[in-house]
């Protein structure tokens, strides 16, 4: 395994309260929106996913990628998983950790080559 980079980000949860539909659809995939809106504290989950996308964006060995091409979901055990829908990321894998409180959400990601 070759480590490519790490990325981190922190966001204020309040920024994600009452987002307009067009903003949500620009930043998040339909599956991410569905997941976040299934939770009691929607803004916390949106902030955590946005923070994850920022962390991934910062850690990628290339730039200029739409946030909707970075998807953060959960595996069967509940652990967050990242997929990047871009051919430049075909040989990359991601390990990510998310955390949130009432006020802040943060993410850290490790990007490595398969």
N, C-alpha and C positions, 0 to 999 in steps of 0.2 A: 504494500500500500504506500503510495506517495502522497503526502499531504500537500495540497495545493495552496490553501489559505484558510483563515478563520474570519468570521464576521460576527459582529454584535450590534444590537440596536435596543433602544429603550424608547417607549412612547407613553404619552399621557392618555389614559383611558378616556378622559372627558372629550378629547378630539374626535372620538368615534361614536359619540352619542348623537342620535338624530341625523345621521348622514342621509343625504338625498339618494334616491334610487340610482340615478345616473352615476353618481360618485361610487357607490357600492359596486355597480356593474363594471366600472372602469378598473377598479382595483382588485376585485375578488372574482374567483370563478363561481359558477352557480353552486357547485358542491360546497365550497367554503361558506357561501352566504347561507345555504340551507343548514349547515352544521352550526354556525354561529347563532342563527335565529331559533335554533332548537334549544338553546341554553337560556337559563334564567337571566344571566348578566351578559347580554348580547355585546355591549360595548367592550367589555373585558376580552372577550374572545376575538372580536374584530381587531382590537389593538394588538393582541398577541400574534395573530396571523400577519398583520401588517408589519409588525416588528420583525417577524421571521422573514418576510419577503425582503425587507431592507437589509437584514443580516446576510441573506443569501446573495442579494444584489452586490453588496460590498465585497463578498468573498469570491465571486465568480472571476475567472481569469479573462473575462471579456466584458464589454459593457453594451449598452443600448439593447435592453430587453424589456418588454412590457411586463408589468407586474402580474398581469393575468396569465403569463406564461410560467410563472412560478406558482406552484400550488402546494398548500400546506394542509394536509388532512391528518387522520389518525389511523394507525393500524388496528387490528382486532383487539390488541391488548390496551389500546388507548394512547400509545406513544405517538408523538407527532412524526410525520414523514413528509419529505419534500420531494417533489418531482419538478423538473425543469423541462418544458416543452420547447427545446431548441437543439438542433443537431450538434451545436458546439458543446453541448453538455452530455452527449451520449456516453462518454467515457468517465463521467464524474458520478460520485456518490456523495451523500450528505448525511451527517449526523447532527441532529438539532435538539436543543433543549429550550422549552418555553416556560415562562413563569409570569404570573400576574397577581396584582393586589387590586384593591378598589381604585387606586390612583394611577398605577403604572403597570405596563406590560413590557417584558424584555425577552430577547432571544439571543442565543449564541449558536453558531453553526460551524461545523468543521467540514471542509470540502476536500475530498481526496479522489485520486484516480484509482480505478478498479485494478 
